[in-house]
């Protein structure tokens, strides 16, 4: 997602899963394990760097279609910031495909869960590569 916004001319399409769209909001919403990861990644709470590395900052630049796959009950990378990103895509009349997987968290435990996540990406890729 970040690459589609920061370098829009380099990509024909994109696929994102369990996405981070806004690191600042993600820090407020995610579980304690992921908050610890964010602190290490951004050397504390470097808001300027977090904003620079957040795809939502560059969503207006996106030119290519994107397939977004996200679990409904993901406590590590919550759905709310992704929906805000989608709203911005809609406002700017961008092409996107959103697949929200119900009753699934961040971790895949069953083969069926993996299929639920991978299948939409494969269908999208087949469409984009035809």
C-alpha positions as CSV (number, residue, x, y, z in Angstrom):
1,X,0.0,0.0,0.0
2,X,2.8,2.4,0.8
3,X,4.6,1.7,-2.5
4,X,1.4,2.3,-4.5
5,X,1.1,5.7,-2.9
6,X,4.8,6.8,-2.7
7,X,5.8,5.5,-6.2
8,X,2.5,5.3,-8.1
9,X,4.1,5.1,-11.6
10,X,6.0,1.9,-10.8
11,X,3.0,-0.4,-10.2
12,X,0.3,-1.9,-12.3
13,X,-1.7,-3.2,-9.3
14,X,-1.2,-4.2,-5.7
15,X,-2.3,-6.8,-3.1
16,X,-2.3,-6.2,0.6
17,X,-3.2,-8.4,3.5
18,X,-3.4,-7.7,7.2
19,X,-2.4,-4.2,6.3
20,X,-1.1,-1.3,8.3
21,X,-2.5,1.9,6.7
22,X,-1.9,4.3,9.6
23,X,0.9,3.6,12.0
24,X,-0.2,6.3,14.5
25,X,-3.7,4.9,14.7
26,X,-2.4,1.4,14.6
27,X,-0.3,2.1,17.7
28,X,-3.5,3.2,19.5
29,X,-5.6,0.3,18.4
30,X,-3.4,-2.8,18.2
31,X,-2.6,-5.4,20.9
32,X,0.3,-5.1,23.3
33,X,2.6,-7.4,21.3
34,X,2.2,-5.3,18.2
35,X,2.6,-2.0,20.2
36,X,6.0,-3.3,21.3
37,X,6.9,-4.1,17.7
38,X,5.9,-0.5,16.7
39,X,8.0,1.0,19.4
40,X,11.1,-0.9,18.2
41,X,10.3,-0.2,14.5
42,X,9.9,3.6,15.1
43,X,12.5,4.0,17.9
44,X,9.8,5.0,20.4
45,X,6.9,7.1,19.2
46,X,8.4,9.0,16.3
47,X,5.2,10.5,15.0
48,X,6.8,12.2,12.0
49,X,8.3,8.9,10.8
50,X,5.1,7.0,11.6
51,X,3.2,9.5,9.4
52,X,5.8,9.2,6.6
53,X,5.5,5.4,6.6
54,X,1.7,5.3,6.7
55,X,0.0,4.5,3.4
56,X,-3.0,6.7,4.3
57,X,-0.6,9.7,4.0
58,X,-0.2,9.0,0.2
59,X,-3.6,7.4,-0.6
60,X,-4.5,10.3,-2.9
61,X,-1.5,9.4,-5.2
62,X,-2.7,5.8,-5.7
63,X,-3.3,5.1,-9.4
64,X,-3.3,1.3,-9.6
65,X,-6.0,-1.1,-8.6
66,X,-5.5,-2.8,-5.3
67,X,-6.9,-5.9,-3.7
68,X,-7.1,-5.6,0.1
69,X,-7.7,-8.7,2.2
70,X,-8.2,-8.3,5.9
71,X,-9.6,-10.3,8.8
72,X,-12.6,-8.9,10.6
73,X,-11.4,-9.8,14.1
74,X,-7.7,-8.9,13.7
75,X,-6.5,-7.5,17.1
76,X,-2.9,-7.1,15.8
77,X,-3.7,-5.1,12.7
78,X,-7.3,-3.9,13.3
79,X,-9.7,-3.3,10.5
80,X,-10.8,0.2,11.4
81,X,-7.8,2.0,9.8
82,X,-8.1,-0.1,6.7
83,X,-11.7,1.0,6.3
84,X,-10.6,4.6,6.6
85,X,-8.1,4.0,3.8
86,X,-10.9,2.4,1.7
87,X,-13.0,5.5,2.4
88,X,-10.3,7.7,1.0
89,X,-9.9,5.5,-2.1
90,X,-13.7,5.8,-2.6
91,X,-13.6,9.5,-2.3
92,X,-10.9,9.7,-4.9
93,X,-12.7,7.2,-7.2
94,X,-9.8,4.7,-7.1
95,X,-10.2,1.1,-8.1
96,X,-10.1,-1.4,-5.2
97,X,-11.3,-4.8,-4.2
98,X,-12.0,-5.3,-0.5
99,X,-12.3,-8.8,1.0
100,X,-13.0,-8.9,4.8
101,X,-12.7,-12.4,6.2
102,X,-15.3,-12.9,8.9
103,X,-14.6,-14.7,12.2
104,X,-10.8,-14.7,11.6
105,X,-8.1,-12.9,13.6
106,X,-4.5,-12.2,12.7
107,X,-3.3,-15.8,12.9
108,X,-4.1,-18.6,10.5
109,X,-4.8,-21.8,12.3
110,X,-6.7,-23.9,9.7
111,X,-6.3,-24.6,6.0
112,X,-9.7,-23.2,5.3
113,X,-8.5,-19.9,6.8
114,X,-5.5,-19.8,4.5
115,X,-7.8,-20.5,1.5
116,X,-10.1,-17.7,2.5
117,X,-7.2,-15.3,2.5
118,X,-5.3,-16.5,-0.6
119,X,-8.2,-17.2,-2.9
120,X,-9.3,-13.5,-3.3
121,X,-5.7,-12.6,-4.1
122,X,-5.4,-15.3,-6.7
123,X,-8.7,-14.2,-8.4
124,X,-7.5,-10.6,-8.4
125,X,-4.1,-11.5,-9.8
126,X,-5.6,-13.6,-12.5
127,X,-7.8,-10.7,-13.5
128,X,-4.9,-8.2,-13.5
129,X,-2.6,-10.5,-15.5
130,X,-5.0,-11.3,-18.3
